[in-house]
Structure formats: structure tokens, C-alpha cells
Amino acid sequence: MEEVIQQAAPQAPRGLVDRMLDTIERVGNRLPDPVTLFIGLTLLVFVGSYFAAEAGLSALKPGSGETIVPVSLMSADAIRAWIVDAPRHFALFPPLATVLVAMLGVGVAERSGLLAALLGRLVACSPRVLLTPIIVFIGVLSNVAADVGYVVVVPLSAMLFAASGRHPIAGLAAAFAGVSGGFSANILLSTLDPMLAGISEAAAHIVDPAYTVSAVANYTFMAASTVTVALLAWYVTDRVIEPRLPAWRDQGGEEMQRCSASEARGMRFAGIAFAVLLGLILWATLPEGALLRNPETGGFVPSPLINGVVILIMLVFLIPGIAYGVGTRTYKSDRDVARAMSQSMSDMGYYLVLAFFAAQFIALFADSKLGLILAINGAEALQALGLSGLPLLLLFVLLTGFINLFIGSASAKWALLAPIFVPMLMLTGFSPEATQLAYRIGDSVTNIITPLMVYFPMVLVMAKRYLPEYGLGNLIALMLPYSVVFMVGWSVMLAAWLALGLPIGPGVSTFLPVAG
């Protein structure tokens, strides 16, 4: 009897946050399969665009004065166009080619045993307590190479956590938070910096035709944000996310840390192959006029090195992976390598199905203009509140985060919002660079909770690899704490930065100089 009573003893009461996340998981997981969900959302866009057009909804595009009206997808012309363009929407889905090409190399390296061997050594050499911030930091840095973080850092981080005996979903979440939630933070510049600066400068000319915005306008703040994001994600992962996950009982990590004679030989082969490949890349990059530099400017941003990084990622995994497989005799012929590539593609079958329907929804949602109208009207509503100073700047962060749930492209949203908010905040004393900075914060923090983010379906597929029953609600609930903590923590950092009068970029102030 005592034994029965002990087994039935109640567990410690769960906190408010746990109960909220449990509710989100339950509600989210009651939704249909993500494939069915995207089909339903696509039908909703068809119907919604029809009623929006019939109701005469419209919005005035800032800057150009163009009237944006919804496009009914129920018209004969729109249906015919979709039937013709549906394959193109799928083929041009932004992450599709990136993921598949990179997975050709990653699959070869994984099935040869190279990744397991490298992760085992990394686990043996890394302090377990620092694993989370290291992964988040690497994820943030990977943003400079465009999509490499999603296709490489996120899956490898899950494997690394599993190798260390920790739950792989926690590693996936930490990496996803760094790559996507910390999208704008970096100690390195990327192609996004000059792109946003150009839009900000054009918007600033509405008030001051001589104003210039540098590509390094937000560098100081964003470089410091790298540390902030890593610390915040470290806390959320270790104190909020991982305690909610079931104990990880896979013993693969112990096997990874043993190194046989054949594995040692494979590592030598892989090391030599990587050194040769790295030498070739440096030879094609460093000299003036080198093959991978910009042929017109001689620079690196943009250049074939940056724009072709997906092929380089494939080669960095493919060549050492083959070498390791030859050294361990995992690969005895070219047929074994081709089979490994084929198996890695077969693992992506569900993702291909999901990508097709996600691509249709995202393309049709853009064609309907509903997202654009929602963004413009939301911005005008915020402007109508009549706020000024820091509250207006922080509210703009919230608005950007909300709009980001519907429009993913950072440059497209800024091209839309900059003509409204850059002039408006200039008139209240804020520099265009400060408005751009607030935009970048809001644009980053909600990436990880919107299924409209093009890599969200891929991350869901990665999670299903470890927990096949994992659903959309699980992933949203998993990432929501990061989104909330990033929003609050980054906003507090912005407020403190303003209060201390620190430069947000080299020689760039938060406020415009006072005339006279």
C-alpha cells in the first residue's frame, strides 16, 4: 500500500511559464499536420483575398504614394497564373536548393562517420557548461554566410548535444535561436548592412537630402548584441527549455568518443583533404584579382565567395567526408559515396512535400498583397498614437516584430517601413541609424516563432528526426521563450544604450545633432 501511495505522490507544481508553454504545445499540436496546415492557409488566402478585394480595402504605399489594393486570387486570370506558376514557386522556394545542395555534402560526411568522430572529440575537449553559449555564438556568427547556419549549424548542434548526453532538441533550439533569433547581431558585417543602410539613406532624404548612412551604422551595438544574445539564449536553454524536455537516453555519445585505429587513419585522411581544399579556397580568394573575389570591385561583399557559399559548404563536407570514408574503409567505391548522397536525399522526402505547399502559400500570400496592406495599416496606426522618444522607438520594435510574422524579407519590410518611420523619428530627434537599429531588433526576435519563415519547416523536420511525434505546436512553444526574452532583453539593452549616450556605430549617435 505504501508503495502505491509513493507512486501516486503528486509531482512538484509546475510554474506559470511551464503551464503556458504546455498550453501552447497542446493547442499547436491539435492543428493538422504542417502539410495540411499550409494547404488550409493557402485556401484561406484565396478566399480572404476575394473578400478583401470585394470590400475595397486599400493602403497608401509610403514614399511613392501608390495605392495598394488586394488582388483577388479567385479570379480566372489569377487561378490560371497559379496553375502555370505553381512548379516555379516550388523550384524558386528560397531554402530549397540551399538545403538540398548542402545536404549532398553533409550526408556523405555523416554516413562516413566523420561528423560523429569530430563531434566526439569536440565533446571530449569542450567544457559541458559552456556548450550552449558556444553553439549560440557560432550560430550568430554564421549569419554572415547567409543560410549556412540553418543547413549546417542547427543540425550539427543537435548532434553535438546528443553526443554530450544532453537532449538534441535543446541543442537545435539554442542554435536556431542564435542563427535566426539573433539574426542582426554579429561581430562581422554582412551583405544586409549596406542593403539596409541604402534604404535608410533614401528614406532620410525625405527630411534631409544631404544625409548619408554608412554600412557600419549599427556595428557597435550589433557587435555588443552578439554577447547579449549568447547570454540570453544560454539562460533560456539551460534554465527554461532543457528542464522541460525528457531525459535523453541515447548512448551514441559514448561511442563517438572512442577512436579506433581505422578512425584515426580516417581523421588523418580527412585532415589532409580539408587542408588541400582550404588551400585551394584561399588561393582563389586572397590574391588581388583572385577567382572568388568580385570581378568588378575586387572586394568580398558581394563576391562569388559569399554568393557561392552553398557550393563551398557542400565541398567542405563532401571532400573530407569521402577521405574519411576511404581511410576507415566505410567507402570502398564511388557507388558507396553515391549511395550516401541518395540516402541523405531520401531523408529529405517529408521536407520536399512540406516545402512545396509552404512555397505555394508564401508566394500566393505575397501576390494577394494582403501582407503588404496589413504592414502599411499597422504602421499608420502606430504613427497615429502620437508617441515620441524612447516609447515610440520601443513600440516600433514591437510593430516590426509583429509584421515579421507575416513578411519575412528583412530588406522588403525595411523598404516598406523606412519611408514612414525614418522621417517621423528624425523629426522627433532620432537619427536614421537609430530607427534602423530598432527595426533590426524587431526583425530578428520573431523569426523563430513564425511558420512563414522559410526555414521553419526545415527545422521542424530536423526536430522530428529525434522526436517523430514533434509537431508545430511543440516547435513554437520551444522557441517562444527565446523570442520573448530576446525582445525584452534587447529592448532593455537599447534603452540603456540610449540613456548612456553610447555610439551605435563608429561615430554614429542615437540622436541627431541639435541645430545652432
C-alpha positions as CSV (number, residue, x, y, z in Angstrom):
1,M,0.0,0.0,0.0
2,E,2.8,2.4,0.9
3,E,4.4,1.6,-2.4
4,V,1.2,2.5,-4.3
5,I,0.9,5.7,-2.3
6,Q,4.5,6.6,-3.2
7,Q,4.0,6.0,-6.9
8,A,0.9,8.2,-6.8
9,A,2.6,11.0,-4.9
10,P,2.0,14.3,-6.7
11,Q,4.8,15.9,-8.5
12,A,6.1,19.4,-7.7
13,P,3.7,22.0,-9.0
14,R,4.6,23.4,-12.4
15,G,5.3,27.1,-12.8
16,L,3.3,29.6,-14.7
17,V,5.7,29.6,-17.7
18,D,5.6,25.8,-17.9
19,R,1.8,25.8,-17.8
20,M,1.6,28.4,-20.6
21,L,4.1,26.5,-22.8
22,D,2.2,23.3,-22.2
23,T,-1.0,25.0,-23.3
24,I,0.7,26.3,-26.5
25,E,2.0,22.8,-27.2
26,R,-1.4,21.3,-26.7
27,V,-3.2,23.8,-28.9
28,G,-0.5,23.8,-31.5
29,N,-0.3,20.1,-31.7
30,R,-4.1,19.9,-32.3
31,L,-3.5,21.6,-35.5
32,P,-3.4,19.4,-38.6
33,D,-0.1,18.1,-40.0
34,P,2.0,21.1,-41.2
35,V,1.4,20.0,-44.8
36,T,-2.4,20.1,-44.3
37,L,-2.0,23.4,-42.4
38,F,-0.2,25.1,-45.3
39,I,-2.9,23.7,-47.7
40,G,-5.6,25.2,-45.4
41,L,-3.7,28.5,-45.2
42,T,-3.4,28.7,-49.0
43,L,-7.2,28.1,-49.3
44,L,-7.7,30.8,-46.7
45,V,-5.6,33.3,-48.7
46,F,-7.7,32.5,-51.8
47,V,-10.9,33.2,-50.0
48,G,-9.6,36.1,-47.9
49,S,-8.2,37.9,-51.0
50,Y,-11.5,37.7,-52.7
51,F,-13.5,39.3,-49.8
52,A,-10.7,41.9,-49.2
53,A,-10.9,42.9,-52.8
54,E,-14.7,43.0,-52.7
55,A,-14.7,45.1,-49.6
56,G,-12.4,47.7,-51.3
57,L,-9.6,47.5,-48.8
58,S,-6.5,49.6,-49.7
59,A,-3.4,51.2,-48.3
60,L,-1.2,54.1,-49.5
61,K,2.4,53.0,-50.0
62,P,4.7,55.4,-48.2
63,G,7.2,57.3,-50.3
64,S,5.7,56.6,-53.8
65,G,2.1,57.4,-52.9
66,E,1.0,54.3,-54.8
67,T,-2.4,52.9,-53.7
68,I,-2.1,49.2,-52.8
69,V,-5.2,47.2,-53.3
70,P,-5.7,43.4,-52.6
71,V,-5.6,41.1,-55.6
72,S,-8.3,38.5,-55.7
73,L,-6.9,35.1,-56.2
74,M,-10.3,33.8,-57.1
75,S,-10.3,35.5,-60.5
76,A,-9.9,33.4,-63.6
77,D,-6.7,35.1,-64.5
78,A,-5.2,34.6,-61.0
79,I,-6.1,30.9,-61.0
80,R,-4.7,30.3,-64.5
81,A,-1.5,32.1,-63.4
82,W,-1.2,30.0,-60.3
83,I,-1.6,26.8,-62.2
84,V,1.2,27.8,-64.5
85,D,3.4,29.2,-61.8
86,A,3.0,26.6,-59.1
87,P,6.0,24.5,-60.1
88,R,8.1,27.7,-60.4
89,H,7.0,28.7,-56.8
90,F,8.4,25.4,-55.6
91,A,11.6,25.5,-57.6
92,L,12.3,29.0,-56.5
93,F,11.5,28.5,-52.9
94,P,14.5,30.2,-51.3
95,P,15.8,27.5,-49.0
96,L,15.1,24.5,-51.2
97,A,18.2,24.5,-53.4
98,T,20.4,25.7,-50.5
99,V,19.3,22.8,-48.2
100,L,19.5,20.1,-50.9
101,V,22.9,21.1,-52.2
102,A,24.4,21.4,-48.8
103,M,22.9,18.1,-47.7
104,L,24.7,16.3,-50.5
105,G,28.0,17.0,-48.8
106,V,26.7,16.8,-45.2
107,G,25.1,13.4,-45.9
108,V,28.4,12.0,-47.2
109,A,30.3,13.3,-44.2
110,E,27.6,12.0,-41.8
111,R,27.4,8.5,-43.2
112,S,31.2,8.1,-43.5
113,G,31.3,8.6,-39.7
114,L,33.3,11.8,-39.9
115,L,30.8,14.0,-38.2
116,A,30.4,11.6,-35.3
117,A,34.2,11.4,-34.8
118,L,34.6,15.2,-34.9
119,L,31.7,15.7,-32.5
120,G,33.1,13.1,-30.2
121,R,36.4,14.9,-30.0
122,L,34.7,18.2,-29.6
123,V,32.6,16.9,-26.7
124,A,35.7,15.5,-25.0
125,C,37.5,18.8,-25.3
126,S,34.7,21.3,-24.5
127,P,33.5,22.2,-21.0
128,R,30.0,20.9,-20.8
129,V,28.8,24.0,-19.1
130,L,29.9,26.2,-22.0
131,L,28.4,24.1,-24.8
132,T,25.3,26.2,-25.0
133,P,26.8,29.7,-25.3
134,I,29.5,28.4,-27.8
135,I,26.7,27.0,-30.0
136,V,24.7,30.2,-29.9
137,F,27.7,32.3,-30.6
138,I,28.6,30.2,-33.6
139,G,25.0,30.4,-34.8
140,V,25.1,34.2,-34.6
141,L,28.4,34.4,-36.5
142,S,27.1,32.1,-39.2
143,N,24.7,34.8,-40.3
144,V,27.5,36.4,-42.3
145,A,27.4,33.4,-44.6
146,A,23.7,33.7,-45.3
147,D,21.9,30.4,-44.9
148,V,24.8,28.3,-43.6
149,G,23.5,28.5,-40.1
150,Y,20.2,26.8,-40.9
151,V,21.6,24.0,-43.0
152,V,24.8,23.3,-41.0
153,V,24.9,24.8,-37.5
154,V,21.4,23.9,-36.5
155,P,21.5,20.1,-37.3
156,L,25.1,19.8,-36.1
157,S,24.3,21.4,-32.8
158,A,21.5,18.9,-32.2
159,M,24.0,16.1,-32.9
160,L,26.6,17.8,-30.6
161,F,24.1,17.9,-27.7
162,A,23.2,14.3,-28.2
163,A,26.9,13.3,-28.3
164,S,27.4,15.0,-24.9
165,G,24.5,13.2,-23.4
166,R,22.2,16.2,-23.5
167,H,18.9,16.4,-25.3
168,P,19.4,17.1,-29.1
169,I,16.2,19.2,-29.2
170,A,17.8,21.7,-26.7
171,G,20.9,22.0,-29.0
172,L,18.7,22.5,-32.0
173,A,16.8,25.2,-30.2
174,A,19.9,27.0,-29.0
175,A,21.4,27.0,-32.5
176,F,18.1,28.1,-34.1
177,A,17.8,30.9,-31.6
178,G,21.3,32.1,-32.4
179,V,21.1,31.8,-36.2
180,S,17.6,33.2,-36.6
181,G,16.5,35.0,-33.4
182,G,19.9,36.7,-33.2
183,F,19.8,37.4,-37.0
184,S,21.1,41.0,-36.9
185,A,23.7,40.6,-34.2
186,N,27.2,39.9,-35.4
187,I,30.8,40.9,-34.9
188,L,31.2,40.7,-38.7
189,L,29.5,42.7,-41.4
190,S,27.2,41.0,-43.9
191,T,25.5,42.0,-47.2
192,L,22.5,43.0,-45.1
193,D,24.3,46.0,-43.6
194,P,24.9,48.0,-46.8
195,M,21.5,46.9,-48.1
196,L,19.6,48.4,-45.1
197,A,21.8,51.4,-45.0
198,G,21.0,52.3,-48.6
199,I,17.2,52.1,-47.8
200,S,17.7,54.2,-44.7
201,E,19.6,56.8,-46.5
202,A,16.9,57.1,-49.2
203,A,14.2,57.5,-46.5
204,A,16.3,60.1,-44.7
205,H,16.4,62.2,-47.8
206,I,12.7,63.0,-47.4
207,V,13.8,65.2,-44.5
208,D,17.5,65.9,-45.3
209,P,18.6,65.4,-48.9
210,A,22.2,65.5,-47.9
211,Y,22.1,62.9,-45.1
212,T,24.2,59.8,-45.6
213,V,24.0,56.4,-43.8
214,S,27.1,54.2,-43.5
215,A,27.1,50.4,-43.9
216,V,28.7,50.3,-40.4
217,A,25.9,52.5,-38.9
218,N,24.8,49.9,-36.3
219,Y,28.1,47.9,-36.0
220,T,29.0,48.9,-32.4
221,F,25.6,48.0,-31.0
222,M,25.2,44.8,-33.0
223,A,28.7,43.6,-32.1
224,A,27.9,44.0,-28.4
225,S,24.5,42.4,-29.1
226,T,26.3,39.2,-30.0
227,V,27.3,38.7,-26.4
228,T,23.8,39.7,-25.2
229,V,22.1,37.2,-27.4
230,A,24.5,34.4,-26.4
231,L,23.9,35.1,-22.7
232,L,20.2,35.3,-23.0
233,A,19.9,32.2,-25.1
234,W,22.3,30.4,-22.7
235,Y,19.9,31.2,-19.8
236,V,16.7,30.2,-21.7
237,T,18.2,26.9,-23.0
238,D,19.7,25.7,-19.7
239,R,17.0,27.0,-17.3
240,V,13.8,27.0,-19.3
241,I,14.0,24.8,-22.4
242,E,16.1,21.8,-21.4
243,P,14.4,21.1,-18.0
244,R,11.1,20.7,-19.9
245,L,12.5,18.1,-22.2
246,P,12.5,14.4,-21.3
247,A,15.9,12.9,-20.4
248,W,18.0,12.0,-23.4
249,R,19.0,8.3,-23.1
250,D,20.8,7.8,-26.4
251,Q,24.2,6.3,-25.7
252,G,25.7,7.4,-29.0
253,G,27.9,10.0,-27.3
254,E,29.9,7.4,-25.6
255,E,30.6,5.6,-28.8
256,M,31.6,8.8,-30.5
257,Q,34.4,9.4,-28.0
258,R,36.2,6.2,-28.7
259,C,38.7,6.3,-31.5
260,S,39.9,3.1,-33.2
261,A,42.9,2.8,-35.4
262,S,40.8,3.0,-38.6
263,E,39.1,6.1,-37.3
264,A,42.5,7.7,-36.5
265,R,43.6,6.9,-40.1
266,G,40.3,8.3,-41.4
267,M,40.8,11.5,-39.4
268,R,44.3,11.9,-40.9
269,F,42.9,11.4,-44.4
270,A,40.1,13.9,-43.7
271,G,42.6,16.4,-42.3
272,I,44.8,16.3,-45.3
273,A,41.8,16.6,-47.7
274,F,40.5,19.6,-45.7
275,A,43.9,21.3,-45.7
276,V,44.2,20.9,-49.5
277,L,40.7,22.2,-50.1
278,L,41.2,25.1,-47.7
279,G,44.5,25.9,-49.5
280,L,42.7,26.0,-52.9
281,I,39.9,28.2,-51.5
282,L,42.5,30.7,-50.1
283,W,44.4,30.6,-53.3
284,A,41.2,31.5,-55.2
285,T,40.3,34.2,-52.6
286,L,43.3,36.1,-51.1
287,P,45.4,37.3,-54.1
288,E,44.2,40.5,-55.8
289,G,42.0,39.7,-58.8
290,A,41.5,36.1,-57.4
291,L,38.8,33.9,-58.8
292,L,36.4,34.2,-55.9
293,R,36.6,38.0,-55.5
294,N,34.2,40.4,-57.0
295,P,35.5,40.8,-60.6
296,E,34.4,44.5,-60.7
297,T,35.4,45.8,-57.3
298,G,37.9,43.2,-56.2
299,G,36.1,43.1,-52.8
300,F,34.5,40.3,-50.9
301,V,31.0,41.7,-50.3
302,P,29.3,40.8,-52.6
303,S,31.5,38.2,-54.4
304,P,31.5,34.7,-55.7
305,L,32.9,33.7,-52.3
306,I,29.8,34.9,-50.5
307,N,27.2,34.2,-53.1
308,G,28.6,30.7,-53.8
309,V,29.0,29.7,-50.2
310,V,26.5,26.9,-50.5
311,I,28.7,25.0,-53.0
312,L,31.7,25.7,-50.7
313,I,29.8,24.2,-47.8
314,M,29.0,21.1,-49.8
315,L,32.7,20.7,-50.8
316,V,33.9,21.3,-47.2
317,F,31.8,18.4,-46.0
318,L,32.0,16.2,-49.2
319,I,35.7,16.1,-49.8
320,P,36.8,15.4,-46.2
321,G,33.8,13.0,-45.8
322,I,35.0,10.9,-48.7
323,A,38.5,11.0,-47.5
324,Y,37.4,9.8,-44.0
325,G,35.3,7.1,-45.5
326,V,38.3,5.9,-47.6
327,G,40.5,5.9,-44.6
328,T,38.1,3.9,-42.5
329,R,37.0,1.8,-45.5
330,T,33.4,2.9,-45.0
331,Y,33.5,3.9,-48.6
332,K,35.1,1.2,-50.8
333,S,34.0,2.6,-54.1
334,D,32.2,5.5,-55.8
335,R,29.0,3.6,-55.5
336,D,29.1,3.9,-51.7
337,V,29.5,7.7,-52.0
338,A,26.6,8.0,-54.4
339,R,24.5,5.8,-52.1
340,A,25.3,8.1,-49.2
341,M,24.1,11.1,-51.2
342,S,21.0,9.2,-52.2
343,Q,20.2,8.3,-48.6
344,S,20.6,11.9,-47.5
345,M,18.1,13.0,-50.2
346,S,15.7,10.3,-49.2
347,D,15.8,11.6,-45.6
348,M,14.6,15.0,-47.0
349,G,11.4,13.4,-48.5
350,Y,9.0,14.9,-46.0
351,Y,10.7,18.3,-46.2
352,L,10.2,18.3,-50.0
353,V,6.5,17.7,-49.6
354,L,6.3,20.4,-46.9
355,A,8.4,22.8,-49.0
356,F,6.0,22.5,-52.0
357,F,2.9,23.6,-50.1
358,A,4.8,26.2,-48.0
359,A,6.1,27.7,-51.2
360,Q,2.6,28.0,-52.6
361,F,1.2,29.7,-49.6
362,I,4.1,32.2,-49.2
363,A,4.0,33.1,-52.9
364,L,0.2,33.5,-53.1
365,F,0.1,35.5,-49.8
366,A,2.6,37.9,-51.4
367,D,0.7,38.0,-54.7
368,S,-2.6,38.8,-52.9
369,K,-0.9,42.0,-51.3
370,L,-2.7,41.2,-48.0
371,G,0.6,41.2,-46.1
372,L,1.7,44.5,-47.6
373,I,-1.7,46.1,-46.7
374,L,-1.5,44.8,-43.2
375,A,2.0,46.1,-42.7
376,I,1.1,49.6,-44.0
377,N,-2.0,49.9,-42.0
378,G,-0.2,48.7,-38.9
379,A,2.5,51.3,-39.3
380,E,0.0,54.1,-39.8
381,A,-1.9,53.0,-36.7
382,L,1.3,53.2,-34.7
383,Q,2.1,56.6,-36.1
384,A,-1.4,57.8,-35.2
385,L,-0.8,57.1,-31.5
386,G,1.2,60.3,-31.3
387,L,4.0,58.9,-29.1
388,S,7.6,60.3,-29.2
389,G,11.0,59.5,-27.8
390,L,12.0,56.1,-26.4
391,P,8.4,54.8,-26.1
392,L,7.9,55.3,-29.8
393,L,11.2,53.6,-30.6
394,L,10.3,50.6,-28.5
395,L,6.8,50.4,-29.9
396,F,8.4,50.4,-33.3
397,V,10.4,47.4,-32.2
398,L,7.2,45.6,-31.3
399,L,5.4,46.6,-34.5
400,T,8.4,45.3,-36.6
401,G,8.3,42.0,-34.7
402,F,4.6,41.7,-35.4
403,I,4.9,42.5,-39.1
404,N,7.8,40.0,-39.3
405,L,5.3,37.2,-38.6
406,F,3.7,37.9,-42.0
407,I,6.5,39.3,-44.2
408,G,9.9,37.5,-43.9
409,S,12.2,39.5,-46.0
410,A,14.3,42.0,-43.9
411,S,15.0,44.3,-46.9
412,A,11.4,44.2,-48.2
413,K,10.0,45.2,-44.8
414,W,12.5,47.9,-44.3
415,A,11.8,49.3,-47.8
416,L,8.2,49.5,-46.7
417,L,8.6,50.9,-43.2
418,A,11.7,53.2,-43.6
419,P,9.9,55.9,-45.6
420,I,7.4,56.2,-42.7
421,F,9.4,55.8,-39.6
422,V,12.8,57.2,-40.6
423,P,11.4,60.7,-41.4
424,M,9.0,60.5,-38.4
425,L,11.7,59.7,-35.9
426,M,14.1,62.2,-37.4
427,L,11.5,64.9,-36.7
428,T,11.5,63.8,-33.0
429,G,15.3,63.9,-32.8
430,F,16.3,60.2,-33.5
431,S,18.9,59.6,-36.2
432,P,18.0,57.3,-39.1
433,E,20.7,54.9,-37.8
434,A,18.8,54.6,-34.5
435,T,15.5,53.8,-36.3
436,Q,17.3,51.3,-38.5
437,L,18.7,49.7,-35.3
438,A,15.3,49.4,-33.7
439,Y,14.0,47.8,-36.9
440,R,16.7,45.2,-36.9
441,I,15.9,44.2,-33.3
442,G,12.2,43.6,-34.1
443,D,13.0,41.9,-37.4
444,S,15.2,39.3,-35.6
445,V,13.3,38.3,-32.5
446,T,10.1,36.8,-34.0
447,N,11.9,34.8,-36.8
448,I,11.9,31.7,-34.6
449,I,8.1,31.6,-33.9
450,T,6.6,32.1,-37.3
451,P,5.9,29.2,-39.7
452,L,6.2,31.7,-42.5
453,M,9.9,31.9,-42.0
454,V,11.2,29.9,-44.9
455,Y,13.5,27.7,-42.8
456,F,10.9,27.0,-40.1
457,P,9.6,23.8,-41.9
458,M,13.2,22.5,-42.2
459,V,13.8,23.0,-38.5
460,L,10.6,21.1,-37.7
461,V,11.8,18.2,-39.9
462,M,15.1,18.2,-38.0
463,A,13.3,18.0,-34.7
464,K,11.2,15.1,-36.0
465,R,14.4,13.2,-36.6
466,Y,14.8,12.9,-32.8
467,L,11.1,13.0,-31.7
468,P,9.0,11.8,-34.6
469,E,5.8,12.9,-32.8
470,Y,7.1,16.5,-32.7
471,G,4.5,19.0,-34.1
472,L,4.1,22.6,-35.0
473,G,2.9,23.5,-31.5
474,N,6.0,21.8,-29.9
475,L,8.4,23.9,-32.0
476,I,6.5,27.2,-31.5
477,A,6.4,26.5,-27.7
478,L,10.1,25.5,-27.8
479,M,11.1,28.8,-29.4
480,L,8.6,31.2,-27.8
481,P,10.7,31.8,-24.6
482,Y,13.7,32.8,-26.7
483,S,11.5,35.2,-28.7
484,V,10.1,36.8,-25.6
485,V,13.4,37.0,-23.7
486,F,15.2,38.4,-26.8
487,M,12.5,41.0,-27.3
488,V,12.7,42.2,-23.6
489,G,16.4,41.8,-23.2
490,W,17.3,43.5,-26.4
491,S,14.9,46.4,-25.8
492,V,16.3,46.9,-22.3
493,M,19.8,47.0,-23.9
494,L,18.6,49.5,-26.4
495,A,17.1,51.7,-23.7
496,A,20.3,51.5,-21.6
497,W,22.4,52.3,-24.7
498,L,20.4,55.4,-25.4
499,A,20.4,56.5,-21.7
500,L,24.2,56.2,-21.6
501,G,24.7,58.0,-24.9
502,L,26.9,55.3,-26.4
503,P,27.6,55.4,-30.1
504,I,25.6,52.7,-32.0
505,G,28.2,52.6,-34.8
506,P,31.6,54.2,-35.4
507,G,31.0,57.9,-34.9
508,V,27.2,57.4,-35.1
509,S,24.9,58.8,-32.4
510,T,21.4,57.7,-31.5
511,F,20.2,61.3,-31.8
512,L,20.5,63.9,-34.4
513,P,22.7,67.0,-33.6
514,V,20.8,69.9,-32.3
515,A,21.0,72.9,-34.7
516,G,22.6,76.1,-33.6
